[in-house]
């Protein structure tokens, strides 16, 4: 029995620090299975929270997943408050915590800036590096929404059909001149076609009228 207990204690002692490290910050607990960690110290409006959740879901469905942590204050970092104000350091830290259950990209948004981590290290992205974080908890959310949409390209493509360009007076003059030229080149207006049709019908009726008048003048009622 002693031979079995000793190795078990050794294994337990090795496992405890790992668990403590994994639970050092609340975001890691949420992002093990979830896609978004909202700050505990400040309230994000429900509308923005829903939008961020929808965008991260769309990113996952498109095969370009991004998990997001919004950090509003030191409180949101739990056991690692020293990383507040250091988005790049925290991005690498959180990505390292998650890499065994989620090896994809992790977006961190703090008041001081944004950063992207992946597989325990920073991931270079110009949009994230240049991002200007808006103030307040809702500002964090709006910034994250913009970045997720860029990172995952979850915007619907613009419609191919749009409003027709307005016609300028010069364009109208060209169109009118082109129409007149086409008519002179052989096109027949509608009223001309109607006049030709009436003339053809009249030509067909003239012989019949002439024969009818001849019969009326003949004593026998027959045309001579």
C-alpha positions in Angstrom: 0.0 0.0 0.0 2.8 2.4 0.9 4.3 1.8 -2.5 1.1 2.9 -4.2 0.5 5.9 -1.9 3.8 7.6 -2.5 3.6 7.8 -6.3 0.0 9.1 -6.0 1.1 11.9 -3.7 3.8 12.9 -6.1 1.4 13.0 -9.0 -1.1 15.0 -6.9 1.6 17.5 -6.0 2.5 18.0 -9.6 -1.2 18.4 -10.7 -2.1 21.0 -8.1 0.1 23.8 -9.3 -1.2 23.2 -12.9 -4.7 23.5 -11.7 -4.0 26.6 -9.7 -2.3 28.2 -12.7 -5.3 27.4 -14.9 -7.7 28.9 -12.5 -5.6 32.1 -11.9 -8.0 34.3 -13.9 -11.7 34.1 -14.5 -11.4 34.5 -18.3 -9.7 31.2 -18.6 -12.5 29.4 -16.8 -15.1 30.9 -19.1 -13.2 30.5 -22.4 -12.4 26.8 -21.8 -15.9 26.2 -23.2 -17.3 29.6 -24.0 -16.5 32.1 -26.7 -16.8 35.4 -24.8 -15.7 36.6 -21.4 -17.5 39.8 -20.3 -15.9 41.9 -17.5 -17.0 41.2 -13.9 -16.3 44.7 -12.8 -18.4 46.6 -15.3 -21.6 45.9 -17.2 -21.8 45.6 -21.0 -25.1 46.5 -22.5 -27.2 43.4 -23.5 -27.4 44.5 -27.1 -23.6 44.7 -27.5 -23.1 41.4 -25.6 -25.5 39.7 -28.0 -23.8 41.2 -31.0 -20.4 40.0 -29.8 -21.8 36.5 -29.1 -23.3 36.4 -32.6 -20.1 37.5 -34.3 -18.0 35.0 -32.4 -20.5 32.2 -33.3 -20.4 33.2 -37.0 -16.6 33.2 -36.9 -16.6 29.7 -35.4 -19.1 28.5 -38.0 -17.0 30.0 -40.8 -14.0 28.0 -39.6 -12.2 31.1 -38.3 -12.8 31.0 -34.5 -11.9 33.8 -32.2 -12.5 33.8 -28.5 -12.7 37.1 -26.7 -11.9 38.4 -23.2 -13.0 41.9 -22.2 -10.9 43.2 -19.3 -12.2 46.4 -17.7 -10.1 46.4 -14.5 -7.7 44.5 -12.4 -10.6 42.7 -10.7 -11.3 40.9 -14.0 -7.8 39.3 -13.9 -8.4 37.4 -10.7 -5.0 36.0 -9.5 -2.9 37.9 -12.1 -3.8 41.6 -11.5 -0.3 42.6 -12.4 -1.1 41.9 -16.1 -3.7 44.7 -16.2 -2.7 47.4 -18.6 -0.5 44.9 -20.5 -2.7 43.4 -23.2 0.1 41.7 -25.1 1.4 40.0 -22.0 -2.0 38.8 -21.0 -2.9 37.6 -24.5 0.1 35.3 -24.5 -0.7 34.2 -20.9 -4.3 33.4 -21.7 -3.5 31.7 -25.0 -1.0 29.5 -23.1 -3.7 28.5 -20.6 -6.2 27.6 -23.2 -4.0 25.9 -25.8 -4.6 22.3 -24.7 -8.4 22.7 -25.0 -8.6 25.5 -27.6 -5.6 26.2 -29.8 -7.2 29.0 -31.8 -7.0 32.8 -31.6 -7.7 34.7 -28.4 -8.5 38.4 -28.6 -7.9 40.5 -25.5 -9.4 44.0 -25.2 -8.3 46.3 -22.3 -8.7 50.1 -22.0 -5.0 50.3 -22.8 -5.3 48.4 -26.1 -5.9 45.1 -27.8 -3.8 42.0 -28.4 -4.1 38.6 -30.1 -2.7 35.4 -28.7 -2.6 31.9 -30.3 -1.0 28.7 -28.9 0.7 30.4 -26.0 2.3 33.3 -28.0 1.3 36.5 -29.6 -0.2 36.5 -33.1 0.7 39.4 -35.3 -2.2 41.4 -36.7 -2.1 45.0 -37.9 -5.8 45.7 -37.2 -5.4 44.5 -33.6 -2.2 46.4 -33.0 -3.7 49.7 -34.4 -7.0 49.3 -32.7 -8.1 52.4 -30.6 -10.2 51.1 -27.7 -13.4 53.1 -27.0 -14.0 54.2 -23.4 -16.1 52.2 -20.9 -17.3 48.6 -20.9 -19.4 49.2 -24.0 -16.4 50.7 -25.7 -14.5 47.5 -25.0 -17.3 45.5 -26.5 -17.6 47.7 -29.6 -13.9 47.5 -30.2 -14.0 43.7 -29.9 -17.0 43.5 -32.3 -15.1 45.5 -34.9 -12.0 43.4 -34.5 -13.8 40.0 -34.6 -15.6 41.0 -37.8 -12.2 41.9 -39.4 -10.4 38.9 -38.1 -13.0 36.4 -39.1 -14.5 38.3 -42.1 -18.0 37.6 -40.9 -19.5 40.6 -42.7 -22.0 39.7 -45.5 -20.7 40.6 -48.9 -22.0 43.8 -50.3 -24.9 43.6 -52.7 -23.9 43.6 -56.3 -27.0 45.6 -57.1 -27.2 49.2 -56.0 -28.8 52.5 -56.9 -28.3 53.5 -60.5 -26.1 56.5 -61.0 -28.0 59.7 -61.6 -28.1 61.0 -65.1 -26.4 64.3 -65.7 -27.7 66.8 -68.2 -24.8 66.1 -70.5 -25.6 62.3 -70.4 -29.3 63.0 -71.0 -28.3 65.1 -74.1 -26.1 62.3 -75.4 -28.9 59.7 -74.9 -31.5 62.0 -76.7 -29.1 62.6 -79.6 -28.4 58.9 -79.9 -32.1 58.1 -80.0 -32.8 60.6 -82.7 -29.9 59.3 -84.8 -31.2 55.8 -84.6 -34.7 56.9 -85.8 -33.2 58.7 -88.8 -31.0 55.7 -89.6 -34.1 53.5 -90.1 -36.0 53.3 -86.9 -39.8 54.1 -87.3 -41.7 55.8 -84.6 -45.0 54.3 -83.3 -47.2 56.8 -85.0 -45.5 56.1 -88.4 -46.2 52.4 -88.0 -49.8 53.1 -87.3 -50.2 55.3 -90.4 -48.6 52.7 -92.6 -51.0 50.1 -91.3 -54.1 52.3 -92.0 -52.9 53.0 -95.5 -52.5 49.3 -96.2 -56.0 48.5 -95.0 -57.4 51.3 -97.2 -55.7 49.9 -100.3 -57.3 46.6 -99.6 -60.7 48.1 -99.2 -60.7 50.3 -102.4 -61.3 47.5 -105.0 -64.2 46.1 -102.9 -65.9 49.5 -102.7 -65.4 50.1 -106.4 -67.1 46.8 -107.3 -70.0 47.4 -105.0 -70.7 50.8 -106.6 -70.6 49.3 -110.1 -73.2 46.6 -109.1 -75.4 49.3 -107.7 -75.4 51.2 -111.1 -76.0 48.1 -113.3 -79.7 47.2 -114.1 -79.1 43.5 -113.6 -77.2 44.0 -110.3 -74.1 42.5 -111.8 -70.9 44.2 -112.5 -70.3 44.6 -116.3 
